[in-house]
């Protein structure tokens, strides 16, 4: 039995622009843009590590984290550990101030 792979069509782009977001996932992805610096698709992010297009509809980061976890596990562990440290320190500061 063969496994069907879905491929995401990525528009032609000449540069990647950063996404302004609080999510650490976006450190490893950019939005495809043309030579003029205009974003050609808001729904597709491109991985800066392997140049694969990843669906990011409405700025969702679930697929971005999934891509990192599956294709770049070392980067994923660094991103997820840093996120956890930030969350843990925020909880600690709330508990200490009360």
Protein Blocks (a to p, Z undefined) as FASTA:
>chain_A
ZZddddddddddfbdcddddfbfklmmgccdddfkopafbfkbccdfklopacddehhia
klmmmmmmmmmmmlmmmmmmmmmmmmmmmmmmmmmmZZ
